[in-house]
Amino acid sequence: MRQLGVVVAAAVVVAAAAGVARSNHSAEPAPRAWPHGPVTLVVTFPPGGGTDTLARRLADRLHHKLGHAFVVENRAGASGNIGAQSVARAKADGHTLLVANSSYAINPAVFTELGFDPARDLTGVVNVAYVPSVIVTAKDSSWADLLSAIDAGRSSPPGALTVPETAPSYASCGNGTPQHLAAGMLNQSTGSSWLHVPYRGCGPALIDVLAGTVELGVVTASSALPHIQAGTLRALAVTSAQRSALLPETPTVAELGVTGYELNQWHGLLAPAETPETVLAQIRQAAAQVLADADMQQELIGLGYDLVPEEAAGEFQEVIQQDLGRFADAAKSIGLTMN
């Protein structure tokens, strides 16, 4: 009888412990909705540029939709590596996000040390918008079309290592930028050898193209648009796979006979890699709703962006992974390096 009492007592203790465990489990708080405080959008370039402008438009819309502060913080330097590194080391809770462009996928191919691993430390959340690059020349330039500029840059005889005297010079938005890579890929694809003149941004590059100091410019379509509309620049081709809504009359490079050529500069949101999927899903949903707004879309188009199809916005990590591979191959083939 005494033994039975011990067994019963033990059973009571076990049951009580199980009840406490169930009680503790049921008392666990549900995951907090994102955001539950201010969100910092780290921009990898200085204020006033295209990436910064896009980030501020997005921050304003998200603030009004979600009721929390979205603060844009510019951490420029090293072609975006400084800002990206800071977000890679941030708390993975969705309250520190990176706003970057295609330079993010180019940098591993041209820098020997990044301070973080783009394939491991950050994950793409939403592809926000594209900005095609455009090849331009001054209104009174002797270059009537892209193909004549390509032909002028070809070596004679074929395979010669020297750059022909007839090769045009071109201004890019800087060493290692998508525009630099776009021109390098074009040279590689066509056997041409344009002379590269790098600038610290698309704005300074355009000043010298307008003045005729440099014969061609490979710049963002958004930066060139006012000058094209004013008639002081002529657009020869866009580097995207399809014509830009911004410049519908301008052919693509591929349309002009460079088969398979394409480089379109994306702009998107990235988060630390360990950010919970539940948080990433909430960020995607909020961004998708903001980007689906007709007023927001017209604003982006007016600023020179091409919209990302809604069904493709959430495939951003796949786009990044593909670009990391193809940009590495392209940079190696054209000898593009920063250090």
N, C-alpha and C positions, 0 to 999 in steps of 0.2 A: 504493500500500500504506500509505504514511504517512497519506494522507487517510482511508483506511478505519479506521485505528487511532484517529484523532481522533474519528471518528463513533462508534465503539464506546465510547470513553472517555466521550464526552458522554452516550451512552445510559445508561451505568452510573451517571453522576452524577444524571441525571434519575430513574432507577429508585430510586436510594438516597434521593433527596429525597422521592419519592413514598412510599417505605417509612417514612421518618421522619414524614411527614405523617399516614400511616395510623396509625402507632404513637402519635403525639401525640393523634390523634382518639380512638383506642380507649382512651387513658388518661384522657380527660375524665371527671370524676366524675359519677355519676348524680345527678339532682336529690335533695336531701335530703328525707327524710320529714318531714312537719309533725306536731307541733312538734319542734324539736330544741333547745329551751330554754324558759325561762319565757314565758308569754303574758300580756300585760296587757289586761284588759277595762276600757276607759274608760267610765264611767257618767256621763251628762250631768246627773244630778241628785244631791242630797245623800244621805247614808246614811239608811236607814230607810224610804225611799219604795218604791213598787211596782217601779219600774225597777231600783233597787238590790237589792231582795230577789230579783227574778228573776235578776239577774246573779250574785249570790252562790250561788244554788242551781245555776245552770248551771256556774259555775266549779268548784264542789265535785265535781259529777258528771264533768266533763271531766278534772279532776285524777285522780280515781280510775280513770278509764278509760284515760287516756293516760300516766299516770305522770310528768307534768311539772306544774310549778306554774302555776296560773292565778290571777293577782293582780288583784283589783278595785280600781280607782283612780277615786275620785270627783272629777270636774272639773266642778263645777256653775257656773251663771251664764249670763245672757243666754238663758234658756229652752233651754239645751242647746247653744248655739252655741260656747261656749268649748271644751267637750270635743270636739265634732265637728271644730272647726278643728285641734285638736292631733293627732287621728288622721289627718286629711287630709294633714298634713305629716309623718307618721311614715314610717318605712321600710316599703316595701310587700312584706313577707315573711311576713305572717300572724301575726306575734308582737305586734302592737298592733291590737286590734279595738275597735270602738265598739258599745256597747249603748245603743240609743236607742229612743224611742217616736215616735208620730205627730207630735209637736211638730216633729221634724226636717223634715217635709214642709210644715208650716204656716209655719215661720219665714221662708222666702224671701218669703212674701206680706205679712209684717207688719214685717220689719226692712229698713231701707234698706241696711244694710251687715252682711254675715255674716262676712267674712274668709275665705270659701271658697265654692266653687260646689257645691251638693248634687247637681246633675245631672252634674257632671264629675269631682269630686275624690274621691268615695267611691262604693262600689258595695254594694248589698244582697247579703248572703250567705245568711242563713237568717231566715225569719220564725218567731220562737220561740213567741209566744202573743198572744192578743188580750185586752184588758180593755174590756168595754163600759162606757159611762157610763150612769148611772141618774138619773132625775129623781125627787127625794124631797121629802117634806114632813114636818113633825113630826106625831106621832100624833094630837094634838088640833087640828091645823090645820083651817081652814075649807075647804081645797081637797080636795074629795072625789075628783076625778079630773083628768087632764091637760087634757081638752077644756074644762072650766070655767075653768081657769087661762088657757088660750089665748084663750077668748072674752073674759075680763076684761081682757086686754091689747090687744084690738082697738080701734082709734080709732073714734070716732063724732063726726061723720059719716065715712064711708069716705074715706081719703086725707088725713085731718087730720094735720098735722105734730106736734102736741102729743101727749105720752104721756098716756093717760087716767088719771084718778086711781085707777081701779079696778085698774090694771095691777099684778100681783104683782112683788115683788123676787125676785131669785135670786142665790145665791152660786155662784161658780165656783172652780176650783182656781188661778186666776190669769189675768191678761191674756195673750191669745195661746195659751192652752192648748187642747187638743182639746175640753175641756168648754165653754170660752168660745165656740169656733167652733160646737160642737153646738147651743148655745142660740141663737146668732146665726142659724144656718141654719134652726132651727125658727121663729124670729120671721119670717125672710124668707119661708119657705114658707107661713105661715099669716096673715101680715098683723098679727101680734101685736107688742107692744112691752114685753117684760118689762124691768124695771130691773136692770141688771147691778151686782153688788157683788163685785169681785174680791178674792181672798184669796191669801196666799202658801202655797198647798198645799191639798189636799182636807181634811186634818185640821182646820185652823183654820176652813175654810168650814163643815164639819159642826157645829162647836161652836155657831155662831150659828144654824144651821138648827134644831138640837135645842132651842135656847133660845127659838125663835120670833122672834128679832131679824130674821132674813131668812125670807121665806115659803117659798121653794123652794130646792133645791140641785141643781146639775148636777155630779155628782162621779163618780169611778170606782166601779164596783159593788163592787170589793174593799174600798174604804175604808168604804162604807156598810153592807156586809153585817152586821157585828156588831150595828149599831143596828137594822137591819131585823129580824134574828133575835130581838133583845131586845124588839121591839115599840115602840121609841121613835121609829122612823121608819117612814113608809109609802112604798113604792115605787110611783110612778105609771106609769112606762114606762122601758124601756131604749132606747138610741139605736142599737143594732146592728140589722142586717137580719133576724136570727133571734133568737128568745128565748135568753137566756143559760142555760147549764147551772147557773149559780149561782143564778139567780132564775127558775125555770121557770114560775112562776105569774104573772110580770109581763109584760104585753103589750109589744110593740114600739111605737114611735111610729107606724110605718107601719100596723100593725094597727088603730090607733085612727083612721085615716082620713087621715093625712098621707102620701099616696102617694109612693113613691120616696125617702122620707127614710131616711138611714142614715149613721152615723159610728161606726166601730168602731176603737178605739185599738190599733194593733199595737205590739209590742215585738220588736226583732230585732237581729241582728248585722250590722255593716257593716265593710268593710275599705277601705284606700286603693285607689284605682281601678287602680293599676298592679300590684296583686298578681297573680302568675301564676295562670292558670286551674287549673293542677295543684294549687296550694296551696288555692285556693278550693274545689275539689272535695273535698279531704281534710277541710277544715273542715266542709263540708256533711255529709259522710258521718259524721263523729264526732258532730256535733250531732244528726243524724237518729237515730242509734243511742241516744243519751242520751234524746232526747225520746220515743222509742218504748217506753221502759221503763215498765211498768205502774205501778210505785211512783212514778216521777217524774210521770207523768200525774195520778195521784191527788193528789199533793202540789200540783201546779199548780192543779188544780180547787179544792182546799181553800183555796188562797190567793186564789181569786177570778178565776183566768184561764180563758179559753176556749181549747181546744186548736186548733191549726192543722191541717187535714187534711194527712196525710203528703205527698200528691201536690202540695200547694200550697206547702209550706215553701220549696222551692227557687225559687219564682217571685217572690221578695221584691223584686227590683229592678223588676219590672213593677208591683208594687203601689205602690212608692215613686214611680215615674214617673207613674202615674195620679193619685196623691194630690197630687203637686206641681202638676199641672194643675188638678184640681178644687178644691183648697183655695185656690189663687190666685184662681180665679173667685169662690168663695164669699166670701173675705175682701174682695175688691173690691166685691162686691154689697152687703155689709153695712157697709162702711166700717171694717173692722177694721185697725188699724195700731198699731205700738208706738213709732214715732219719726218 
